Each structure stands twice: as C-alpha cells, then as structure tokens.
Amino acid sequence: MIELHQLRCFVAVAEELHFGRAAKRLFMTQPPLSRQIQLLEHALGIALLERSSRQVSLTAAGERFLRDARHILEFSVRAEQAAQRVARGDAGRITLGFTAVSAYRLIPMLLAHAAHALPDVDVELREMVSTVQIDALVSRMLDAGFVRQRAARQPLEYRLALREPLLVAVAEGSALAARERIGPDDLDRQPFIAYSPNEGKYFHDVISGMFANAGRLPSYLHYVGQTHTMLGLVRAGLGAALVPASARALHVGGVVFRPLAHVDVAAELYLAWRTDNDNPALPRFNAMVDAFLAESAEDGTL
C-alpha cells in the first residue's frame, strides 16, 4: 500500500536529485528516507530512480509518477483543508425554510450577504408555511427557518429577526388613497380583501384581532392565501387590504400603500432552529444572520 509519507519522500528526492538534501528538507536522516523510497518502489513493482555513487536521476516511469504524486499530495492538502473548514463551519450546507412574504425582500438580501460572508456555505431554500417549517425543523428536514409564529416544540429556539409594520393597500385614485393614514374606522364596513384563515392563518389572525380590538368590522369580500393575489384584487378596485410593508417590493402598479392610523400592528418574523442541531455551519450561519440584521437595522435597508 502506498502512503502519503512515501510520496512526500519521493517528491523531495525527485526535486532535489540528492538524498542528502532531500533528507534535510524533510527534517529526517538519509537512511530512513532511502528506506521509504525502497518501500515505495517495492509497492509499485518498478524503479523510480536511477542511483549511482555520484548522482540520482529519474527513470521514465519516475518522471510520470512524479507528476501524479504531486497532484495526489496537492489534493490531500485541499481535502484536509476542506474537512477542517466544514468542521469549523466555514463550509458546508444549510437547508433554510422561509415563508413566501419573506422572499419579497429579506431572503434575497440575506442570500446576497451570505454569498460574501460565508462563500463556502451553500444555502438550500425550501419555501413552506410556518407550521410546516416547524414540523420540518423538528424532524431535522431543515437546519433553520424563518417562521411567523412560535410553537412550544422542543428543542426549538427562536430569535426575533424582523418586525415590519402592516400597511393599508388601496387602489390608486380611490377615496382612501387620498388619505395620508388609514385607520380601522376608515375600513369599517368597507370592501376588504383578507388573508385566508388556512393558507394565510398568521396574517388572518393578526388582522382580525386588530379589527376586533378596535370594535370595527370591514366587509370581507375575498379570502386569499398569497399577497400578490391580494394586491391584484386591490388594483382592480375590489377593496382594500392590509399587507406587510415588504409587499411594496412587489411593485404592483395601480396600488398605493398608506400607514395605519391609531393602531400599532406589525408582522413578526423569527429565525428558528433546533438547539441540538450538530451541523457545524449552523452557528456560523446564525451569527451571520444576526450581523446582517444588525447592519440592515442600522442603515434602514430592511
């Protein structure tokens, strides 16, 4: 069996063409070096070196073997370094869950940041609603996920990633669009496009709770699961809607957004992961997310 140590010995002798200099280069004495070359030639069944009392030269087989030996040694170094990067979390793969709305702004910006901050960590995206993400985290199908609601499922941990206000989306040119702010009173008994209690349960519950606390009730016309569908109905003049501020990134023409008046309602997004996840890249990824969110909050990009 050929050993890497034997290859290192052979390359040193082949490059120096002198056993004494090669031994000094390898910080060893000459007899053990000669023994390693003999073992290598015996394992291969061929002569790699021509030896005389005055000089050492490579055989034709030795010249070819030198090229391959160098490649093997270079590859072994790269393999060692790659394994060490993975063990440190500098390289590897993160399977990341996310909700559809977070993909409008947060996820694209985060991935662009990760490409520079963790260039050797591959991020595999999985779009899922929050409840499905939580199940996937528990079953180890995800390393991390951006979820709306926190569930008391062990051993999950949550960290608040983003809190974005809800805005009122109305058709451009409508009576409500003329207002600088729109409150629950302005939406009472008005045509309204709502999130589905199934596909959009988180937003449905937050918005319904807001109206209930204000003692107001809009006229619900349609229930939909996706924000872009909702904005399309708003553009058609079918009613107003409440959407997260990141929905502005969709740039739907004919729709304007107004802040809510008299109430403070926001959509929260949490980064979730298993505390016992042994993926070495996960702590580095979570730290990168923290740094990204801190920078984004400071410069106002999110």
N, C-alpha and C positions, 0 to 999 in steps of 0.2 A: 504494500500500500504506500502510495506517495504522500508525504506530509508537507505541509506548508513550510516548515523549517528547512526541509531539504531543498525546496525550491528557492528559498532565500539564499541558502548557501551556494547553490549552483549559479544563480544570477550574479552574486557577488564575485565568484571566481570567473565567470564568463565575461564580466565587465572589466575586471582588473587584470585578467590573464596572468594572475600571480597569486599563489596560495597564501603567501605571507601577508601581502597587502589586503587580500580578501578577509583573512582571519582577523587582522587588526580592525578592519572596517566593521566586522560583526562582533567585535569585543570577545573573541574566543581565541584559543590557541590553534595551531595548524593541524595537529593530529586529529582532533575531533572533527574539524572541517573536512579533512581528507576522508574520514570515515563516513560522513554524511553523503559525500559525493559518490563514494563506492556503493552505499546502500541504495541511492537513487538509481545509479546505472544498473545495479542488480535487479531492482524492481522493474525497470523498463526493459531489461534484456539487451541493452545496446550501450555502446561507448559514446559519451557526450563530449569528452575531452581527449585531446592528444597530449600526452605528457612526455617531457624529456628532462634531462638534468638542467637544461638551460631555459626552456620556455614551455608555456602552456598555450594550446590553441583549441579551437572548437572544431569538432567534426561537422560534416554536413548535417547530420541529424541533430547535433548540438546547436547549430545555428537556428534551425527551425524550432527546436524545443525552447530556445531562449525567448523567442517572440511569444510563444504560448505561455511560458512560465511568467513572464512579465504581466500578461493580461490576467492570468489567474490571481497573481498577487494583488494587482490593482483592484480586481473585482472583490477579493476578500476584504480589502480595506474598505471599499464602498459598502459592502454588505455589513461589516461591523459598525460603520458609522450610521447606516440606515437603521439598524436594530437599536442602536443607542438613542437615535432621535425619536424613534417610536416609544421607547421605554421612558424617555423624558417628557413625552407628549408633544414634542416639536414636529412630529409627523404622525400620520395615521388617518383615520376616517371617523367622522361624526355623522350620525344619522339624526337629522333635525326635523321635527314636526313644526307645522305652522298653520295658522288659520288663513282663510282667503283674504280677509281685510288687511292682515299684517303684511301681505305680499305687495300691497299698493306702494308702500314706502319703506317700512322698516327692513324687511328681508332683503330687498335689492341693495340698500345702502350697507347693511351689515355684511353681506357677502362680498361686496367690493372692498370693504375694510379688511375682512378676513383674508382676502387674496394677498394683501400686503403684510398683514400682521402674522399670519400663520400660513405661509405659502405652501408648506408640505402637508397640510392637513386638508383632506378632501371632505367637503360637506355635501352629504346626500340629502336632498329635500324630500319631504313627504307631506303633502297637503291633506290635512284632516281637521275635522271639527274638534273642539276642545275635549269633549267627552271621549272620543275615540283615541285622541292623543294620550289621555291619561291611562286608558287601558293598555295602549301600546307601550307606554313607559313602564308600567307595572310588569308587563310580560317581556320586557327587555327588547322589544322591537324598535324602540327609539332610544337614543342616548340623551336627547334633550328635546324640549318642545316649548313653543310659545302658545300659551293657553289663556283663555279668558277667565274661567272660574277655577278656584282652588277646590280640590276634593281631598277629604281627610283619608288619604290612602297611603299606607306605609309601604316602603320607606321613601316617599316622595318629599322633595323640598322645593319651595317656591321662592322666587325673588321678583319683586315688582320691577318690570322692565320699562313700562311706558304707561302714562296716564294721559289720554288725549280727550279733549272736550267733544261733546256731541254738538253738531251744528244742524240748523234747520235748512233743508234743501227745498227750494221753491222754483217754480218756472220763471224764467226771465220775463219781465214785463207784467207779472201778476201783481195783484194788490199787495200781497205780503212782501213781494220783492222790494217795494218802496220803503219798507221799514228798515231801520238800522239794526234793530234787535227784535226778536220774536219770542214771546213767552207762551206758557201754557194757556193763558187767557185768550191769546190770539188764535190758538189752534182748536179751541173748544168748539165742538160740533162742525168743524171744518173737514173737508175731504182729506183723508190721510192714508198714506201708504206705509204699512207696518212690516216689520220683520216677522217671519213665520215663527210660531211657538215651537216648532220642531227643528227646522234647519237653522234658524237664527235665534235659538232659545235665549242666549245670553242677552243680546240686544233687545229682544222682545220683553224680557223680564225687567230690564233696566228702564226702558221707555214706558212700559205700562205702569211701573212703580212710580215714576215721576208724575204721570198724569193722575194717578190715584192720590198721591200725596198733595197735589195741587187742587184736588177736587174738580178736575176737568176731564172731559171725555171727547176725543175727536170722533169724526165719523169714519170708521175704518172701512176702506173700500177694497183693498187688496192686501194679502199677506204673501211675501216673497222671501226666498232664502238668501239671495245674493244682492249685494249693494249695487252692483252695476245695473241689475234689472230694475231695482228700485228707482235709480236715477233716470233710467229711460222712461219710466212711467211718470215721474215728476216732470220731465222735459215735455211730455205730451200734454201736460196741464191737467192730469188726473187727480192731483193732490199734492200736499206737502209731505215731507218725510224727515225723520231725524236720523243722521248718519254720523259716524266718527269723522273727525277732521281730516284724517288721511284720505278720505274719499275724494278730496279735492284733487289728488294726484291723478285721478282718472280723466280729468279734463273733459267732462261731458258738456258739450255746447248747449246753450239754452237753459242751463241750470245755474242758479246763484246760491250762495251759502250765507246764512246770517247767524250770528251768535245767539244763544239762548238768553232770554231776559228773566231775571228774578229767580233763577234756579241754577245750581251748580251740579251738573250731571256730567260725568266723564266715564269713558270706557277704559278699563284697566287690562293690561296685558302682562302676564307673568312668564318668566323663564322657569321651567320645571325640569327636574332630573331626579334620578334615584341616588340616594346618598351612598349606596353600596355599589354603584357602577364602577367597575375596575378598568374602564377604558382610560389609558394614560393621557389621551388627548383631551378628555373632558374637563379637567381642572384648568388647562391652558385655554380651552375654548371659552369656558365660563368667565375667566379673567379677562379675556379679550372682549367679550360682550360687555362686561362692566366698564372697561376702559372706553369702548365705543359709545356707550350710552352716556357716560360722564362727559365725553368730548362733545357729543351731539347736544346735550342739555346746555353746555356752556356756550356753544356757538349758535344755538337755536335752529339747527338743521332738522330736528325731529319735532 
